[in-house]
Amino acid sequence: MLLSPWQSTLTRSLAFTGKGLHSGRVVRMSIMPAAADTGIVFSRTDQNGSGLIPAHIDCVSPSKLCTTLMLAARSIATVEHLLAAFAGLGLHNAHVIVDGPELPIMDGSAWPFAAALMEAGAVSQPARAKAYRLLRPLTLVEGDKHLHLEPAERQRIKNSIEFRPKIIGTQMLDYQESLEGFLSLARARTFCHLSDIEAMHEQGLALGGSLENAIVVADDRVLNEGGLRMADEFVRHKLLDLIGDFALLGAPLLADISAHKTGHALHARCLSLLLSQKDYYLEAFYPEAAPGSGAPLWNQVRDLSDRALHLA
């Protein structure tokens, strides 16, 4: 999440319609402006009750291949791409309303959400925005996966992946938080191997997946017409997922993050540990506001949005 001295929300509501990646259901989603200190909250119109589900690590429910939030039997799945868009653009408060069990997958990336948010614009709110500093190193290891965090004065993520298909192989990316950096990740799509699709269907997963919303690979080739959007699209998408998951901390984290072969479950375990020992690992602070500043980051967004939309 971009550092900003002031909280922000959308200037107007947005609407999206698309399939859920795993349920296969067509869902309608609205993103509404929200008051300061609301955070990102979700609600479902297809379930009884009107309770809100906060986008917070305390509400993460175990799930396969996506990030799912649950509170009092209400759940919403596949939130990571939208949360990455909110975080990458530095937007703090929004109410997301959905009429199904998961968010629409759109094209499999965060770009449709980011583009719409940039076009709508945001307004600065009269409330200070919080961030966290990491106080001491933290390392988590699960088999050949590892996640290592070091204290720093900005956020930097070194991400690496290894997959058997030759078209993916080993890829690495070094990302330093910035608006331009986030936009370079936003169009990277989710992916899977052709041989995994049948197994996922048997588990009730990826029922809405297609070449329109995911990269499908078969060892040495990409099956999608037009191929990849960028040569390292696979690692870029994994880094995008990490940004979306880390947004569940509730505030930007200043740290050097090194992630190797990580996924949603390890990200959630890391955030839960940080907050369960908050005084030991985290220091809350409020970024300084320049004299007379209003919404400086959204000035940057406005400056870049036309160029970014054109390049897409």
NORGI-V161909 format. One record per pair of residues at least 12 apart in sequence whose C-alpha atoms are under 10 Angstrom apart, sorted by the first residue. I is the first residue (numbers start at 0). J is the second residue. If there is no record, write none. Layout:
# NORGI-V161909
I_J / I_J
This chain:
# NORGI-V161909
0_82 / 0_83 / 0_84 / 0_85 / 0_86 / 0_87 / 0_88 / 0_89 / 0_90 / 0_91 / 0_130 / 0_154 / 0_176 / 0_177 / 0_178 / 0_181 / 0_242 / 0_243 / 0_245 / 0_246 / 0_249 / 0_250 / 0_251 / 0_252 / 0_253 / 1_85 / 1_86 / 1_87 / 1_88 / 1_89 / 1_90 / 1_91 / 1_130 / 1_153 / 1_154 / 1_176 / 1_177 / 1_178 / 1_181 / 1_250 / 1_251 / 1_252 / 1_296 / 2_86 / 2_87 / 2_88 / 2_89 / 2_90 / 2_128 / 2_129 / 2_130 / 2_153 / 2_154 / 2_176 / 2_177 / 2_250 / 2_251 / 2_252 / 2_253 / 2_285 / 2_286 / 2_287 / 2_296 / 3_89 / 3_90 / 3_91 / 3_123 / 3_127 / 3_128 / 3_129 / 3_130 / 3_251 / 3_285 / 3_286 / 3_287 / 3_288 / 3_293 / 3_294 / 3_295 / 3_296 / 3_297 / 4_123 / 4_126 / 4_127 / 4_128 / 4_129 / 4_130 / 4_285 / 4_286 / 4_287 / 4_288 / 4_289 / 4_292 / 4_293 / 4_294 / 4_295 / 4_296 / 5_35 / 5_89 / 5_90 / 5_91 / 5_122 / 5_123 / 5_124 / 5_125 / 5_126 / 5_127 / 5_128 / 5_129 / 5_285 / 5_286 / 5_287 / 5_288 / 5_292 / 5_293 / 5_294 / 5_295 / 5_296 / 6_34 / 6_35 / 6_36 / 6_38 / 6_89 / 6_90 / 6_91 / 6_92 / 6_121 / 6_122 / 6_123 / 6_124 / 6_125 / 6_126 / 6_127 / 6_128 / 6_129 / 6_294 / 7_32 / 7_33 / 7_34 / 7_35 / 7_36 / 7_38 / 7_89 / 7_90 / 7_91 / 7_92 / 7_93 / 7_120 / 7_121 / 7_122 / 7_123 / 7_124 / 7_125 / 7_126 / 7_127 / 7_128 / 7_294 / 7_296 / 7_297 / 8_31 / 8_32 / 8_33 / 8_34 / 8_35 / 8_37 / 8_38 / 8_39 / 8_85 / 8_89 / 8_90 / 8_91 / 8_92 / 8_93 / 8_94 / 8_116 / 8_120 / 8_121 / 8_122 / 8_123 / 8_124 / 9_30 / 9_31 / 9_32 / 9_33 / 9_90 / 9_91 / 9_92 / 9_93 / 9_94 / 9_116 / 9_117 / 9_119 / 9_120 / 9_121 / 9_122 / 9_123 / 10_31 / 10_32 / 10_33 / 10_116 / 10_118 / 10_119 / 10_120 / 10_121 / 10_122 / 10_123 / 11_30 / 11_31 / 11_32 / 11_33 / 11_116 / 11_119 / 11_120 / 11_121 / 11_122 / 12_29 / 12_30 / 12_31 / 12_32 / 12_33 / 12_93 / 12_94 / 12_95 / 12_116 / 12_119 / 13_28 / 13_29 / 13_30 / 13_31 / 13_32 / 13_95 / 13_112 / 13_115 / 13_116 / 13_119 / 14_27 / 14_28 / 14_29 / 14_30 / 14_31 / 14_95 / 14_96 / 14_97 / 14_112 / 14_115 / 15_27 / 15_28 / 15_29 / 15_30 / 15_97 / 15_102 / 15_103 / 15_105 / 15_111 / 15_112 / 15_115 / 16_28 / 16_29 / 16_97 / 16_102 / 16_103 / 16_104 / 16_105 / 17_102 / 17_103 / 17_104 / 17_105 / 17_106 / 17_207 / 18_99 / 18_101 / 18_102 / 18_103 / 18_104 / 18_105 / 18_106 / 18_206 / 18_207 / 18_208 / 18_212 / 19_76 / 19_77 / 19_99 / 19_100 / 19_101 / 19_102 / 19_103 / 19_104 / 19_105 / 19_205 / 19_206 / 19_207 / 19_208 / 20_65 / 20_76 / 20_77 / 20_101 / 20_102 / 20_103 / 20_104 / 20_105 / 20_106 / 20_107 / 20_204 / 20_205 / 20_206 / 20_207 / 20_208 / 20_209 / 20_212 / 20_213 / 21_63 / 21_64 / 21_65 / 21_76 / 21_77 / 21_100 / 21_101 / 21_102 / 21_103 / 21_104 / 21_199 / 21_200 / 21_202 / 21_203 / 21_204 / 21_205 / 21_206 / 21_207 / 21_208 / 22_76 / 22_99 / 22_100 / 22_101 / 22_102 / 22_103 / 22_203 / 22_204 / 22_205 / 22_206 / 22_207 / 22_208 / 23_101 / 23_103 / 23_104 / 23_203 / 23_204 / 23_205 / 23_206 / 23_207 / 23_208 / 24_99 / 24_100 / 24_101 / 24_102 / 24_103 / 24_206 / 24_207 / 25_98 / 25_99 / 25_101 / 25_102 / 25_103 / 25_104 / 25_207 / 26_97 / 26_98 / 26_99 / 26_100 / 26_101 / 26_102 / 26_103 / 26_104 / 27_44 / 27_96 / 27_97 / 27_98 / 27_99 / 27_101 / 27_102 / 27_103 / 28_42 / 28_43 / 28_44 / 28_95 / 28_96 / 28_97 / 28_98 / 28_99 / 28_101 / 28_102 / 28_103 / 29_41 / 29_94 / 29_95 / 29_96 / 29_97 / 29_98 / 30_93 / 30_94 / 30_95 / 30_96 / 30_97 / 30_112 / 30_116 / 31_92 / 31_93 / 31_94 / 31_95 / 31_96 / 32_92 / 32_93 / 32_94 / 32_95 / 32_121 / 32_122 / 33_91 / 33_92 / 33_93 / 33_94 / 33_95 / 34_91 / 34_92 / 34_93 / 34_94 / 34_124 / 34_125 / 34_126 / 35_91 / 35_92 / 35_93 / 35_123 / 35_124 / 35_125 / 35_126 / 35_127 / 35_128 / 36_91 / 36_92 / 36_93 / 36_124 / 36_126 / 36_127 / 36_128 / 37_53 / 37_91 / 37_92 / 37_93 / 37_94 / 38_53 / 38_54 / 38_55 / 38_90 / 38_91 / 38_92 / 38_93 / 38_94 / 38_249 / 38_250 / 39_51 / 39_52 / 39_53 / 39_54 / 39_55 / 39_82 / 39_85 / 39_90 / 39_91 / 39_92 / 39_93 / 39_94 / 39_95 / 39_246 / 39_247 / 39_249 / 40_52 / 40_53 / 40_54 / 40_55 / 40_92 / 40_93 / 40_94 / 40_95 / 40_96 / 41_53 / 41_54 / 41_68 / 41_73 / 41_74 / 41_75 / 41_78 / 41_93 / 41_94 / 41_95 / 41_96 / 41_97 / 42_73 / 42_74 / 42_75 / 42_94 / 42_95 / 42_96 / 42_97 / 42_98 / 42_99 / 43_73 / 43_74 / 43_75 / 43_95 / 43_96 / 43_97 / 43_98 / 43_99 / 43_100 / 43_101 / 44_96 / 44_97 / 44_98 / 44_99 / 44_100 / 45_97 / 45_98 / 45_99 / 45_100 / 46_72 / 46_73 / 46_74 / 46_98 / 46_99 / 46_100 / 47_73 / 48_73 / 49_73 / 50_70 / 50_71 / 50_73 / 51_69 / 51_70 / 51_71 / 51_73 / 51_74 / 51_94 / 51_95 / 51_96 / 52_68 / 52_69 / 52_70 / 52_71 / 52_73 / 52_74 / 52_75 / 52_94 / 52_95 / 53_68 / 53_69 / 53_70 / 53_94 / 53_247 / 53_249 / 54_67 / 54_68 / 54_69 / 54_75 / 54_78 / 54_79 / 54_82 / 54_244 / 54_246 / 54_247 / 54_248 / 54_249 / 55_68 / 55_69 / 55_244 / 55_245 / 55_246 / 55_247 / 55_248 / 55_249 / 55_250 / 55_270 / 55_271 / 56_68 / 56_244 / 56_245 / 56_246 / 56_247 / 56_248 / 56_249 / 56_266 / 56_267 / 56_268 / 56_269 / 56_270 / 56_271 / 56_274 / 57_69 / 57_70 / 57_247 / 57_248 / 57_267 / 57_270 / 57_271 / 57_274 / 57_275 / 58_70 / 58_71 / 58_74 / 58_247 / 59_74 / 59_75 / 59_76 / 59_244 / 59_247 / 59_264 / 59_267 / 59_268 / 59_271 / 60_74 / 60_75 / 60_76 / 60_264 / 60_267 / 61_263 / 61_264 / 61_267 / 62_76 / 62_77 / 62_263 / 62_264 / 63_77 / 63_199 / 63_202 / 63_204 / 63_262 / 63_263 / 63_264 / 64_77 / 64_199 / 64_204 / 64_205 / 64_262 / 64_263 / 64_264 / 65_77 / 65_78 / 65_79 / 65_80 / 65_101 / 65_240 / 65_244 / 65_262 / 65_263 / 65_264 / 66_78 / 66_79 / 66_80 / 66_101 / 66_240 / 66_243 / 66_244 / 66_262 / 66_263 / 66_264 / 66_266 / 66_267 / 67_79 / 67_100 / 67_101 / 67_263 / 68_101 / 68_247 / 73_100 / 74_99 / 74_100 / 74_101 / 75_97 / 75_98 / 75_99 / 75_100 / 75_101 / 75_102 / 76_99 / 76_100 / 76_101 / 76_102 / 76_103 / 77_100 / 77_101 / 77_102 / 77_103 / 77_104 / 78_101 / 78_102 / 78_103 / 78_104 / 78_240 / 78_243 / 78_244 / 79_102 / 79_108 / 79_109 / 79_239 / 79_240 / 79_241 / 79_242 / 79_243 / 79_244 / 79_245 / 79_246 / 79_247 / 79_263 / 80_102 / 80_103 / 80_104 / 80_105 / 80_107 / 80_108 / 80_109 / 80_110 / 80_111 / 80_112 / 80_113 / 80_185 / 80_188 / 80_189 / 80_236 / 80_239 / 80_240 / 80_241 / 80_242 / 80_243 / 80_244 / 81_95 / 81_102 / 81_103 / 81_104 / 81_108 / 81_109 / 81_110 / 81_111 / 81_112 / 81_113 / 81_240 / 81_243 / 82_109 / 82_112 / 82_113 / 82_239 / 82_240 / 82_242 / 82_243 / 82_244 / 82_245 / 82_246 / 82_247 / 83_108 / 83_109 / 83_110 / 83_112 / 83_113 / 83_181 / 83_184 / 83_185 / 83_238 / 83_239 / 83_240 / 83_241 / 83_242 / 83_243 / 83_244 / 83_245 / 83_246 / 83_247 / 84_108 / 84_109 / 84_110 / 84_111 / 84_112 / 84_113 / 84_114 / 84_115 / 84_116 / 84_117 / 84_181 / 84_182 / 84_185 / 84_239 / 84_242 / 84_243 / 84_246 / 85_109 / 85_112 / 85_113 / 85_116 / 85_242 / 85_243 / 85_246 / 86_113 / 86_181 / 86_242 / 86_243 / 86_244 / 86_245 / 86_246 / 86_247 / 86_249 / 86_250 / 86_251 / 87_109 / 87_113 / 87_176 / 87_177 / 87_178 / 87_179 / 87_180 / 87_181 / 87_182 / 87_184 / 87_185 / 87_239 / 87_242 / 87_243 / 87_246 / 88_113 / 88_116 / 88_117 / 88_121 / 88_177 / 88_178 / 88_179 / 88_181 / 88_182 / 88_296 / 88_297 / 88_299 / 88_300 / 89_121 / 89_128 / 89_177 / 89_178 / 89_250 / 89_251 / 89_296 / 89_297 / 89_300 / 90_116 / 90_120 / 90_121 / 90_122 / 90_123 / 90_296 / 90_297 / 91_121 / 91_123 / 91_124 / 91_128 / 91_129 / 91_249 / 91_250 / 92_124 / 103_207 / 104_188 / 104_189 / 104_207 / 104_208 / 104_211 / 104_212 / 104_213 / 105_188 / 105_211 / 105_212 / 105_213 / 106_186 / 106_187 / 106_188 / 106_189 / 106_208 / 106_209 / 106_210 / 106_211 / 106_212 / 106_213 / 106_214 / 107_186 / 107_187 / 107_188 / 107_189 / 107_190 / 107_208 / 107_209 / 107_210 / 107_211 / 107_212 / 107_213 / 107_214 / 107_236 / 108_184 / 108_185 / 108_186 / 108_187 / 108_188 / 108_189 / 108_190 / 108_212 / 108_213 / 108_236 / 108_239 / 108_240 / 109_182 / 109_184 / 109_185 / 109_186 / 109_187 / 109_188 / 109_189 / 109_236 / 109_239 / 109_240 / 109_243 / 110_182 / 110_183 / 110_184 / 110_185 / 110_186 / 110_187 / 110_188 / 110_308 / 110_311 / 111_185 / 111_186 / 112_185 / 113_181 / 113_182 / 113_185 / 113_186 / 113_304 / 113_308 / 114_182 / 114_185 / 114_186 / 114_304 / 114_305 / 114_307 / 114_308 / 114_311 / 115_304 / 115_308 / 116_300 / 116_304 / 117_297 / 117_300 / 117_301 / 117_303 / 117_304 / 117_305 / 117_307 / 117_308 / 118_300 / 118_301 / 118_304 / 118_305 / 118_308 / 119_301 / 120_297 / 120_298 / 120_300 / 120_301 / 120_304 / 121_294 / 121_296 / 121_297 / 121_298 / 121_300 / 121_301 / 122_293 / 122_294 / 122_297 / 123_292 / 123_293 / 123_294 / 123_295 / 123_296 / 123_297 / 124_293 / 124_294 / 125_293 / 127_284 / 127_285 / 127_286 / 127_287 / 127_288 / 128_250 / 128_251 / 128_284 / 128_285 / 128_286 / 128_287 / 129_249 / 129_250 / 129_251 / 129_252 / 129_283 / 129_284 / 129_285 / 129_286 / 130_248 / 130_249 / 130_250 / 130_251 / 130_252 / 130_253 / 130_281 / 130_282 / 130_283 / 130_284 / 130_285 / 130_286 / 131_248 / 131_249 / 131_250 / 131_251 / 131_252 / 131_253 / 131_254 / 131_280 / 131_281 / 131_282 / 131_283 / 131_284 / 131_285 / 131_286 / 132_149 / 132_150 / 132_151 / 132_152 / 132_153 / 132_154 / 132_251 / 132_252 / 132_253 / 132_254 / 132_280 / 132_281 / 132_282 / 132_283 / 132_284 / 133_148 / 133_149 / 133_150 / 133_151 / 133_152 / 133_252 / 133_253 / 133_254 / 133_255 / 133_273 / 133_277 / 133_279 / 133_280 / 133_281 / 133_282 / 133_283 / 134_148 / 134_149 / 134_150 / 134_151 / 134_253 / 134_254 / 134_277 / 134_278 / 134_279 / 134_280 / 134_281 / 134_282 / 135_148 / 135_149 / 135_150 / 135_151 / 135_254 / 135_279 / 135_280 / 135_281 / 136_148 / 136_149 / 136_150 / 136_254 / 136_255 / 136_256 / 136_280 / 137_149 / 137_150 / 137_256 / 137_269 / 137_272 / 137_273 / 137_280 / 138_256 / 138_257 / 138_258 / 138_269 / 139_258 / 139_265 / 139_266 / 139_268 / 139_269 / 139_272 / 140_259 / 140_261 / 140_265 / 141_260 / 141_261 / 141_265 / 143_259 / 143_260 / 143_261 / 144_160 / 144_258 / 144_259 / 144_260 / 144_261 / 144_262 / 144_265 / 145_257 / 145_258 / 145_259 / 145_260 / 145_261 / 145_262 / 145_265 / 146_158 / 146_256 / 146_257 / 146_258 / 146_259 / 146_260 / 146_261 / 146_262 / 146_265 / 146_266 / 146_269 / 147_254 / 147_255 / 147_256 / 147_257 / 147_258 / 147_259 / 147_269 / 148_253 / 148_254 / 148_255 / 148_256 / 148_257 / 148_258 / 148_269 / 149_253 / 149_254 / 149_255 / 149_256 / 149_257 / 150_252 / 150_253 / 150_254 / 150_255 / 150_256 / 150_280 / 150_281 / 151_252 / 151_253 / 151_254 / 151_255 / 151_256 / 152_252 / 152_253 / 152_254 / 152_255 / 153_175 / 153_176 / 153_251 / 153_252 / 153_253 / 153_254 / 153_255 / 154_174 / 154_175 / 154_176 / 154_177 / 154_251 / 154_252 / 154_253 / 154_254 / 154_255 / 154_256 / 155_173 / 155_174 / 155_175 / 155_176 / 155_177 / 155_252 / 155_253 / 155_254 / 155_255 / 155_256 / 155_257 / 156_172 / 156_173 / 156_174 / 156_175 / 156_176 / 156_238 / 156_241 / 156_242 / 156_254 / 156_255 / 156_256 / 156_257 / 156_258 / 157_171 / 157_172 / 157_173 / 157_174 / 157_175 / 157_238 / 157_255 / 157_256 / 157_257 / 157_258 / 157_259 / 158_170 / 158_171 / 158_172 / 158_173 / 158_174 / 158_234 / 158_235 / 158_237 / 158_238 / 158_241 / 158_256 / 158_257 / 158_258 / 158_259 / 158_260 / 158_261 / 159_171 / 159_172 / 159_173 / 159_233 / 159_234 / 159_235 / 159_237 / 159_238 / 159_257 / 159_258 / 159_259 / 159_260 / 159_261 / 160_172 / 160_233 / 160_234 / 160_235 / 160_237 / 160_238 / 160_258 / 160_259 / 160_260 / 160_261 / 161_233 / 161_234 / 161_259 / 161_260 / 162_192 / 162_218 / 162_233 / 162_260 / 163_192 / 163_218 / 163_219 / 164_192 / 164_216 / 164_217 / 164_218 / 164_219 / 164_220 / 165_216 / 165_217 / 165_218 / 165_219 / 165_220 / 166_216 / 166_217 / 166_218 / 166_219 / 166_220 / 166_221 / 166_230 / 166_231 / 166_233 / 167_216 / 167_217 / 167_218 / 167_219 / 167_220 / 167_221 / 167_230 / 167_231 / 167_232 / 167_233 / 167_234 / 168_218 / 168_219 / 168_233 / 169_231 / 169_233 / 169_234 / 169_260 / 170_230 / 170_231 / 170_232 / 170_233 / 170_234 / 170_235 / 171_231 / 171_233 / 171_234 / 171_235 / 171_238 / 171_258 / 171_259 / 172_231 / 172_234 / 172_235 / 172_237 / 172_238 / 173_235 / 173_238 / 173_256 / 173_257 / 174_235 / 174_238 / 174_255 / 174_256 / 175_255 / 176_242 / 176_253 / 177_296 / 178_296 / 178_297 / 178_299 / 178_300 / 178_303 / 179_299 / 179_300 / 179_303 / 179_307 / 181_235 / 181_238 / 181_239 / 181_242 / 182_303 / 182_304 / 182_307 / 182_308 / 182_311 / 183_229 / 183_232 / 183_235 / 183_239 / 183_307 / 184_229 / 184_231 / 184_232 / 184_234 / 184_235 / 184_236 / 184_237 / 184_238 / 184_239 / 184_240 / 185_235 / 185_236 / 185_238 / 185_239 / 186_228 / 186_229 / 186_232 / 186_235 / 186_236 / 186_239 / 186_311 / 187_213 / 187_214 / 187_227 / 187_228 / 187_229 / 187_231 / 187_232 / 187_233 / 187_234 / 187_235 / 187_236 / 187_237 / 187_238 / 187_239 / 188_212 / 188_213 / 188_214 / 188_227 / 188_228 / 188_232 / 188_233 / 188_234 / 188_235 / 188_236 / 188_237 / 188_239 / 189_212 / 189_213 / 189_214 / 189_215 / 189_232 / 189_233 / 189_234 / 189_235 / 189_236 / 189_237 / 189_239 / 189_240 / 190_208 / 190_210 / 190_212 / 190_213 / 190_214 / 190_215 / 190_216 / 190_221 / 190_232 / 190_233 / 190_236 / 190_237 / 191_205 / 191_208 / 191_213 / 191_214 / 191_215 / 191_216 / 191_217 / 191_233 / 192_214 / 192_215 / 192_216 / 192_217 / 192_218 / 192_221 / 192_222 / 193_214 / 193_215 / 193_216 / 193_217 / 193_218 / 193_221 / 193_222 / 194_215 / 194_216 / 194_217 / 194_218 / 195_215 / 196_208 / 196_209 / 196_215 / 209_223 / 210_222 / 210_223 / 210_224 / 211_223 / 211_224 / 214_226 / 214_227 / 214_228 / 214_232 / 214_233 / 228_311 / 234_260 / 237_258 / 237_260 / 237_261 / 237_262 / 237_263 / 238_258 / 238_261 / 238_262 / 240_261 / 240_262 / 240_263 / 240_266 / 241_258 / 241_261 / 241_262 / 241_263 / 241_265 / 241_266 / 241_267 / 242_266 / 243_263 / 243_266 / 244_262 / 244_263 / 244_264 / 244_265 / 244_266 / 244_267 / 244_270 / 245_263 / 245_266 / 245_267 / 245_269 / 245_270 / 246_270 / 247_266 / 247_267 / 247_270 / 247_271 / 248_267 / 248_269 / 248_270 / 248_271 / 248_273 / 248_274 / 250_283 / 250_284 / 251_283 / 252_281 / 252_282 / 252_283 / 253_281 / 253_282
